[in-house]
Every structure is written in structure tokens, then in C-alpha cells.
């Protein structure tokens, strides 16, 4: 396996762990850990896709990263409002 393969494997493994933990109700879709795992996994998988120059997965993983970042921002916004009330 190449370095690019290992990078992609790491990213996909992180995404699958997050998905599995969500399915088992260990992490909820709006938990910080779940969102963080998605950001990390998708961004690492996106990096591997860039190294492979494989545009369909670059787009997929970039969108997944962006959506997860938006989720993290909403998480912080929600928690900061809860602390002020």
C-alpha cells in the first residue's frame, strides 16, 4: 500500500468509527465527538482523494467536511447561548 492509501484508510476508518458509534447510540449526531470525528475523517479522506486526483471523492469528502464544520459551529453556538441564559 502507498502512503496515499494509508491516508485514505485512516480517514475512512475514522468516518466508519463515528458512524458505528452513532448507530449504537453511543454518540448522537449533534455530539461534539461525533462532529469532530466527521471533520477529521472527511478532511483526511479528502486529502487522500486530492493526492489521487480523483474528483468525485474530492467533492464528496470536501462537502462532508464542510457540513461537519457547520455542525460544529452550530454546536458551539448552541452551547454558548445555553451558558448565557
Secondary structure in CASP SS format (residue, H / E / C, confidence):
PFRMAT SS
TARGET T0000
AUTHOR 0000-0000-0000
METHOD secondary structure of the structure
MODEL  1
X C 1.00
X C 1.00
X H 1.00
X H 1.00
X H 1.00
X H 1.00
X H 1.00
X H 1.00
X H 1.00
X H 1.00
X H 1.00
X H 1.00
X H 1.00
X H 1.00
X H 1.00
X H 1.00
X H 1.00
X H 1.00
X H 1.00
X H 1.00
X H 1.00
X H 1.00
X H 1.00
X C 1.00
X C 1.00
X C 1.00
X C 1.00
X C 1.00
X C 1.00
X C 1.00
X C 1.00
X H 1.00
X H 1.00
X H 1.00
X H 1.00
X H 1.00
X H 1.00
X H 1.00
X H 1.00
X H 1.00
X H 1.00
X H 1.00
X H 1.00
X H 1.00
X H 1.00
X H 1.00
X H 1.00
X H 1.00
X H 1.00
X H 1.00
X H 1.00
X H 1.00
X C 1.00
X C 1.00
X H 1.00
X H 1.00
X H 1.00
X H 1.00
X H 1.00
X H 1.00
X H 1.00
X H 1.00
X H 1.00
X H 1.00
X H 1.00
X H 1.00
X H 1.00
X H 1.00
X H 1.00
X H 1.00
X H 1.00
X H 1.00
X H 1.00
X H 1.00
X H 1.00
X H 1.00
X H 1.00
X H 1.00
X H 1.00
X H 1.00
X H 1.00
X H 1.00
X H 1.00
X H 1.00
X C 1.00
END
